[in-house]
Amino acid sequence: MSEQHSKRRLITQEIIGAKRAKLHEKEDRLGLLPLRHLGYISQMDFGNSHHIALKSALALLLRPLFRVLLRHAVSFGAFEDIAKRIYVNVALEEFGMPGKKASISRVSILSGLTRKEVQRLVSEPAQTSVDSVDSYNRAARVLTGWMRDPDFTDERGAPLVLEAEGALGFAGLVKRFSGDMPARAVLDELVRVGSVSQRPDGRCEMVTRAYVPQHSAIDKIGILGTDVADLIDSIDHNLRFGETDPRFQRKVMYDSIPLEALPTFRKLSGTQAQALLEKLDRWLAEHDIENEHGNTAPRARVGLGIYYFEERLEQRLE
């Protein structure tokens, strides 16, 4: 390599370095340091294969979701508005710099939305409610307590038929496992979804051992949000920390099972999955500190989800 060529190469590297320094200075002013410090890289550096894989995964993820939205007459415009709001919300809450308030410019760059659009979304946040999630959690805890607490089970461990009132009745069960929720409201909810029935004499009987809404599409749609969000969160965790702190994420699947065998597998998988969940529920209940007043130990929401899936395949001609 000639001396002149070496000098040109050195000057080129200095120019690139100066431009990069100016870019970093601009990032600093906008609060974009995490894009470098947290390992974020440009789309060009990300690699075409990874980009294609991500878009393919997104297409597979959105197809069943869009099927649900179209069936319930949710327009693309409504979906787009929700997507924009969540993009902005995540950028504000999870991609900020420690000790610094996220700027409109930073959120605009991260999300790809204009500053005007980000400002509108920040100024007019969507109204959300956690009532359905709270109701789900409280109702599930009441059923769990009914199945595991010796005061509410017989000598074989089966849930007792309870009087409506009294410390050892349904009212006492709700007070013990659902805090200050009115017993009547909890009973109405469990009767509504088919988990509990109330006899003509007023006594309460457990019908199913799980809080799974059988009649209300609204409740089932709420579960769609919470359960799918938990699964995606675990996948995201494994993408980032799978080598050092993996979360359990497995499934078993075959794609050539005869249709006549499906009822048997549904029953087998349902029975064994329910048994596993009840076993894990007992362990979690023993370690739950929610009702231990004064206990300020750090805590987390934790669980294990199991789901059954089935897809009918068209017969392939030889």
N, C-alpha and C positions, 0 to 999 in steps of 0.2 A: 504494500500500500504506500503511495507516494506521500511526501510531507504535505503537499498542497491538498490532497484528498483528505488527509487526517484533519487538517485545519478546518476544511469545509464541514466535515462531520461533527467536529467539536462545536463550531458555530451553530449548526443546526440543532444539536442537543441543548445548547444554551437557550436558543429561541424557544424550543419546546418547553424547557424548564421554566422560562419566564412566563409563558402563556399558562402553564399549569399553575404557577404560583398565583397569577391573577385570578384564575378560576377558583382556586381554593380560598382566596381572599373574599371573593364574591359569595362563595358558599358560607363562609364564616359570618358575613353580614346578614345572610338570610337564615342562619341557623341550620345549615345543611351538613354540619360536620359528621353526624352519624352515618351519612351515606358512605363516608370513607372509614370512619372508626369502627362501625359495626359490620364492615365487610360487604356493603352494598356495592355492586358493580354495574357498569352501564349495560344497556341491552346488547351492544356490540360485543362486549367482553363476556356477557352471560352465555353466549354460545347458541347457535341456531338450533341445535338438537334439544337443548333444555327448553328453549322458547316454544318449540313445536310441541314438546311433551306437555308443557303447562297448558297450552291452548287446547290440546286434545283432551286432557283431564277436565278442563273447564267445560268443554262441550258435553262430555259424558255426564258431568255433574248437573249441568243446567237442563238437560233434556227431561228427566223426570220431574224436576222442579217446575219447568215451564208447562208440562202436562197438567200439573196440579193448578197452576195459575190460570191457564186457559179454561180448564173445566169450571173454575169458580169466577170466570169473567173478570179477571184482573188484566188490565191493558198493559201493553209494553211501556206506555208513558208512566203509569203508576209504578211499575217495577223500576224503571230508569230513575225516577225521583228517589225511591228508597235506596237504590244502589249508590247514587250520588251522596246522599246523606250519610250512609254508613262509611263510604270512602273517606269523607271529610272527618267523621267522628273517630275512625280508627287512626287516621293520620294525626289528629289532635291529641288523642289519648295515649297512643302506643309508640309513636315515632318522633316524640319530642326530645329535646336535649335536657338533661338534668339541670334543674335550677333556672331554666329559661322557658318563658311562655311561647308556645308555638305561634308563629306569625302566619298571616294570611298568605304571604308570598311562599312560605315553606310548604304549606298545605297545597297551594296551587301547583307547585312544581311536583310534589309527590303524587298528587292525584291526577294531574293532567287537566284539571278544570281551570277555568279562568278565575282571576282574582275576584271579579264581580260575582260569579256564581258561588264561589266559596263564601264570600261575605254574606250573600243572601241565605245560604244554608246555615251559617253560623248564627245569623241574626234571627232566623225563624226556624228553630229546631223542631223536629217532628215530635208530636206528643206520643209517648209510649207508656205502657202500663205493665207492671209485673204482677198484677193481681192474679192472672190465670196461673202463672208459675208458682206463686205462693200458695194458691188453693191446691194445686197439684201436690206440692210438697207436704202440706199439712194433712191432706186426706190420706196420702200414702203412709205418713207416720202413724196415723190412727189405726190403719189396717195392720201395720207391722206390729204395733203394740198389742193389738187384739190377738195376734197369732203367737206372740212370744212371752207375754207377761203371764206368770202363773195365776195372778188374780183374775184373769179373763179367759183362762183355758181350763179344760177338764183334766182328769188324771192321764189321759192319753195324749194330751197336748193339743187337742182340737179346740178351736174357738167356741166359747160358750154362747148360748143365746142370752142376751143381756136385757135387763129391764131398761126402760128409757131413762129413768132418773136414779139417783143414788151414787154413792162413792164407788160401788162395784158395778154400776150400771153403765150405759152408754155415755151418760153425762160425765161420770167419773173418768171413763176411758179418754174422752176428748180433753178433759182438763189436764190429765196426766201427760198426754202425748201431743197436744196441739195448743197448749198455752191458753190464751184468753179468747180463743175462737168460740162463738156460741155453739153449743152442742146441736141445737136445732139446725143451724146452717150447715154444719158438717154432715149431719144425718141426711138432710135433703140432698146434698151434693152426692153422697155415696149411693143413695137410693136412685138418684137421677141417672148415674152412669152404670147402674146395674151391679155394684159391688155388695150392696146391703139391701135387705128387704125388711119391712116392718110388718109384723103379724097383726091380725085383727085385735089382739089383746094389747098391742102397743109395744111388745118386746121386739128387739132388734136381732136379726140373724145375718151372719156373713154368708154371701152367696158365692163370691169369688175371692181368691186370695191375692188379688192384685188390683191396683187402681188403674184400670184401662177403660177409658170411656167407650161404651158400646153404642151409644145413640147419637151423641153430639159431634157433628163435624167440626165445630169450633174448637172443642177440646182436642180432637185428634190433630187438627192443624197446629195447635199450640205445641203438641208433642213433636210434630215435625220440626218445628223451630229449635226446640231445646235439644232433642236427641241428635239431630244431624249436626248441629253446632258443636256438640261435645265430640262427635266422631272426627269432624274436620280439625278441631283443636288438637286432638291426639295425633292425627296425621301430621299436622304442622309441627308439633313438638318433636316427633320422630325425625322429620326432615332436618330439623336444626340440631337436636341433641341425641339422636338415635344411637350414636356410637358410645356415648358416655352415660346417658340416663334414659334408656328406652322405656316407653310405655307399651304394655301388651296390646298387640294389634294383629289378630289372626282371623282367618276364615277357612272353611273347608268347602270345596265345590267340585262337582263333576258336571259335564255338559252333555251326557248321553244317557240319562236316567229315563227308563220307560215311564209313561204317564201313569200306568196302573200301580207303580210303586210309590208314587208321591204321597197318597194318604197315609201309608205306613210310616214314611219318613217324617211327615208333618207331626204325627202323633209321637213318634220316638223322640224327635228333636225337641218338641214342646215339653214333653214330660221330663227329659233329662235337663233341659235348660232351666225349667222352673225349679227343679230340685237344687241345681247349682246356685241359682239366684237366692233361694231361701237359705241355703247354707251360708252364703256370703253375707246375706242380710243379718243373720244372727251374729256373725262376727262384728259387723259394722255397728249393730245396735249395742253390743257390749262395750264398744269403745267410743260411742257417741257421748259428747259432753254438753249437748245443747241444754238439757234440763238441769245441769249442775250449776246452780246459782253461785256466782262469785268466782267461777273458774275462768281465768283470763288466759289460759294457755293458747298459743297460736293454733289455728285450726284451718282446715281445708275442706272443700266439697270434693268428694271422691266417690267413684262407683265403677261398675262394670256393666256394659250394655250388650245384649244379645239380640239379634234379629234374624228372621227367616226370609229368604228371598227365593223367587221362582220366576223363570222366564220360559215361556213356551217357544220352542224353536220350530221353524218350518222344516218339513221333511225334505231332505236333500236327495235328489234323483241320482242314481248311480251314473 
